[in-house]
Amino acid sequence: MAVITYRQALHDTLREEMLSDENVFLIGEEIGVFEGSYKITAGLLEEFGEKRVRDTPIAEEGFVGAAVGAAMLGLRPVVELMTINFSLLALDQIVNHAAKIYGMFGGQSSAPMVLRTPGGGGQQLGATHSQNIELYYAFVPGLKVVAPSTPADARALLKASLADNDPVLFLENLALYNTKGEVPEDAPPAEIGKAGITRTGSDITIIGYSRMATVATQVAEQLSEEGISAEVIDLRSLRPLDRETLVESVRKTGCAVITEDDWLTYGVGAEIAASISDGAFDYLDAPVRRVAAAEVPLPYAKPLERAALPSAESLKTAVRQTLEAVGHRR
Amino acid sequence: MAETATRSKPASSGSKSRRGTRSGGNRVQQRQGKTALGSESQDTLRDYFRQMSLIRRFEERAAQGYTQAKVGGYCHLNLGEEATVVGLMSALRRSDYLFTNYREHGYAIAKGIEPGRVMAELYGRTTGTSKGLGGSMHMFDTEVGLLGGYGIVGGQIPLATGAALAIDYRGGDEVVMCQMGDGTTNIGAFHESMNIAALWNLPVVFVVINNHLGMGTTVDMASAESELYKRAVAYRMHGERVDGNDVVAVQEAAGRLVEHARKTGEPAMLEAVSHRMKGHSVVDPAKYRSAEDAEAAREADPVAAFRSQLISAGVLDEDGAAEIEREVQADVDAAVAFADDSPHPDPATLFDYTYATPVANDSRRLPADPVF
């Protein structure tokens, strides 16, 4: 089993899918000659040519919409949106069109496409280049939103997304591209809508996705040295949302901390907390806590940016405080 | 007579399309004067009249259905634009694709959908073009290549460009027509898509129906360049303006551009100058409209004008025209009856069309249902 980066897993899977299906093509800014802003598409223009690796003008609404139209005629576009921040320029095409084609026309057509886009802060890119706005898309029925946190999930979810007949927003994270992990080459595609339990435990449930799911797993391992047994759930899919898995876990552990890179108010964590209230209220020993980003446009200055984003330390603090409130004995 | 409005030297083409370099450059022209009946056969001319009359009668009945509360939502009619609708659709093959805006009942009929299915969609019935899920603004039929009416101004333009990309990708010979109103030419998606279509040499004909009104805002109030066909210049695209009240002129112009796109992959833009006889939608009394403009729309009535023209030319006599009108009346009556007799969708089917590929944990919760 190969140990490769998240970036390499994405690249290899794209290449593999292009080799196996000639309807799969890549479209986006700087993905060809420039080989991708984050080099996911490096070498693919040379291998597959301009027809299948299509550099676009800087015109998100135009090229995302063109991908939707091409998908309606049966092609399988993989759109690279340089960052999720730029997806806002294409919001009409994604929300009003891609998401509605199947339902609005009574199932006669759909938009089978993958919108790959990295989000996240921590790179000192300032307020407009550091957002986690996947929630905007997870809000919309008709779209599917997945967020792989490991190289293996990146591969399995990208395969699932390409096999799916609906538009899938595929959330990457700048902080994950260089992370490494084992990627089994014969693993089947993931099941969209299913969360993963990355670590089992009995004292507390930590729920996260994307970068914060990996942080949560690390934190759980570190806390186990303090005698805390934390179960970690990686949502993997924000829509559909696997409420069953997280509620079942909270019923077992009796308390939960949710962690996310996006803002607190109306964020993904709010939906998770509501789900826990719906499905595990009687099992809760403590209020559900949320560890999310500070509610500011993310500043450029490093100390300010660092203070605004959730970290392993902030997550540990929240877990410890929750357990102290229920009298957990280490 | 063709007038070249603006011309600058085309740059050397950087197109790498298999279709080769674009030959059209940025020719932009306005054709002037009334087209005669051209070389169309008498049968074809009578068929144009029949289709125009059918759309006229259909739209009158759609408005009636609205006042009877059988049609809900918004309801934008093609009244006054029948010559444009029929001329454009006559230029397309059945296998060619059409994307329209929300003013599309006439297009659906002229592209080949049974009027009964169009009326049933207005009535929200399962037999409608979108099984009742779309309504007036969202008709669709893969069989005839209608790839949708779209309710967001200009939302259809990037989609149409993408459909043309798919045709080009596969090496097909279909053409995409993208219909829109005059107000649409001011949005970003219009310019982004025109640029992309020209850059990638995609077989799409952008058709702007200039009825001079974007809801209540006149084209002069909204567009810095109100001769809209000239916008094609910015994309080195062929642009042309045609009298939208003249079905034969529209058919000829559209046919030429469509066949050119089919042969070369070159996109083009056609502006059809027309009039809307009524308000923006059925509920709009159009109080913003000047008496002169409303009068001009009435005078330009393309159905009445074409009827007279055919009678003067001896293609039809009064009896023949009245016969067609009786047939059309019967067709529309049948469409209304079909819609009326069709079933409403069963609420149990509410979740059937959210996703094309079913997935785990898809919410099927009704408003009063608990989550767990």
Chai-1 contact restraints between the chains, C-beta under 6 A:
chainA,res_idxA,chainB,res_idxB,connection_type,confidence,min_distance_angstrom,max_distance_angstrom,comment,restraint_id
A,A59,B,E192,contact,1.0,0.0,6.0,A-B,restraint_1
A,E61,B,G188,contact,1.0,0.0,6.0,A-B,restraint_2
A,E61,B,A189,contact,1.0,0.0,6.0,A-B,restraint_3
A,E61,B,E192,contact,1.0,0.0,6.0,A-B,restraint_4
A,G62,B,P158,contact,1.0,0.0,6.0,A-B,restraint_5
A,G62,B,E192,contact,1.0,0.0,6.0,A-B,restraint_6
A,G62,B,S193,contact,1.0,0.0,6.0,A-B,restraint_7
A,G62,B,I196,contact,1.0,0.0,6.0,A-B,restraint_8
A,G65,B,P158,contact,1.0,0.0,6.0,A-B,restraint_9
A,G65,B,L159,contact,1.0,0.0,6.0,A-B,restraint_10
A,A66,B,P158,contact,1.0,0.0,6.0,A-B,restraint_11
A,A66,B,T161,contact,1.0,0.0,6.0,A-B,restraint_12
A,A66,B,G162,contact,1.0,0.0,6.0,A-B,restraint_13
A,A66,B,L165,contact,1.0,0.0,6.0,A-B,restraint_14
A,A67,B,G162,contact,1.0,0.0,6.0,A-B,restraint_15
A,V68,B,L159,contact,1.0,0.0,6.0,A-B,restraint_16
A,V68,B,G162,contact,1.0,0.0,6.0,A-B,restraint_17
A,G69,B,L159,contact,1.0,0.0,6.0,A-B,restraint_18
A,G69,B,G162,contact,1.0,0.0,6.0,A-B,restraint_19
A,G69,B,A163,contact,1.0,0.0,6.0,A-B,restraint_20
A,A70,B,G162,contact,1.0,0.0,6.0,A-B,restraint_21
A,A70,B,L165,contact,1.0,0.0,6.0,A-B,restraint_22
A,A70,B,A166,contact,1.0,0.0,6.0,A-B,restraint_23
A,L73,B,A163,contact,1.0,0.0,6.0,A-B,restraint_24
A,L73,B,A166,contact,1.0,0.0,6.0,A-B,restraint_25
A,L75,B,A166,contact,1.0,0.0,6.0,A-B,restraint_26
A,Q93,B,P158,contact,1.0,0.0,6.0,A-B,restraint_27
A,N96,B,I152,contact,1.0,0.0,6.0,A-B,restraint_28
A,N96,B,G155,contact,1.0,0.0,6.0,A-B,restraint_29
A,H97,B,G155,contact,1.0,0.0,6.0,A-B,restraint_30
A,Y102,B,Y353,contact,1.0,0.0,6.0,A-B,restraint_31
A,Y102,B,A356,contact,1.0,0.0,6.0,A-B,restraint_32
A,G103,B,Y353,contact,1.0,0.0,6.0,A-B,restraint_33
A,G103,B,T354,contact,1.0,0.0,6.0,A-B,restraint_34
A,M104,B,G134,contact,1.0,0.0,6.0,A-B,restraint_35
A,M104,B,H138,contact,1.0,0.0,6.0,A-B,restraint_36
A,F105,B,S130,contact,1.0,0.0,6.0,A-B,restraint_37
A,F105,B,G134,contact,1.0,0.0,6.0,A-B,restraint_38
A,F105,B,F140,contact,1.0,0.0,6.0,A-B,restraint_39
A,G106,B,S130,contact,1.0,0.0,6.0,A-B,restraint_40
A,G106,B,K131,contact,1.0,0.0,6.0,A-B,restraint_41
A,G106,B,L133,contact,1.0,0.0,6.0,A-B,restraint_42
A,G107,B,Y353,contact,1.0,0.0,6.0,A-B,restraint_43
A,Q108,B,F140,contact,1.0,0.0,6.0,A-B,restraint_44
A,Q108,B,T142,contact,1.0,0.0,6.0,A-B,restraint_45
A,S110,B,A356,contact,1.0,0.0,6.0,A-B,restraint_46
A,P141,B,T354,contact,1.0,0.0,6.0,A-B,restraint_47
A,D164,B,T357,contact,1.0,0.0,6.0,A-B,restraint_48
A,N165,B,A356,contact,1.0,0.0,6.0,A-B,restraint_49
A,N165,B,T357,contact,1.0,0.0,6.0,A-B,restraint_50
A,D166,B,Y355,contact,1.0,0.0,6.0,A-B,restraint_51
A,D166,B,A356,contact,1.0,0.0,6.0,A-B,restraint_52
A,D166,B,T357,contact,1.0,0.0,6.0,A-B,restraint_53
A,E191,B,A360,contact,1.0,0.0,6.0,A-B,restraint_54
A,I192,B,V359,contact,1.0,0.0,6.0,A-B,restraint_55
A,G193,B,V359,contact,1.0,0.0,6.0,A-B,restraint_56
A,G193,B,A360,contact,1.0,0.0,6.0,A-B,restraint_57
A,G193,B,N361,contact,1.0,0.0,6.0,A-B,restraint_58
A,K194,B,A360,contact,1.0,0.0,6.0,A-B,restraint_59
A,P240,B,V359,contact,1.0,0.0,6.0,A-B,restraint_60
A,P240,B,N361,contact,1.0,0.0,6.0,A-B,restraint_61
A,P240,B,D362,contact,1.0,0.0,6.0,A-B,restraint_62
A,D242,B,N361,contact,1.0,0.0,6.0,A-B,restraint_63
A,D278,B,V371,contact,1.0,0.0,6.0,A-B,restraint_64
A,D278,B,F372,contact,1.0,0.0,6.0,A-B,restraint_65
A,G279,B,F372,contact,1.0,0.0,6.0,A-B,restraint_66
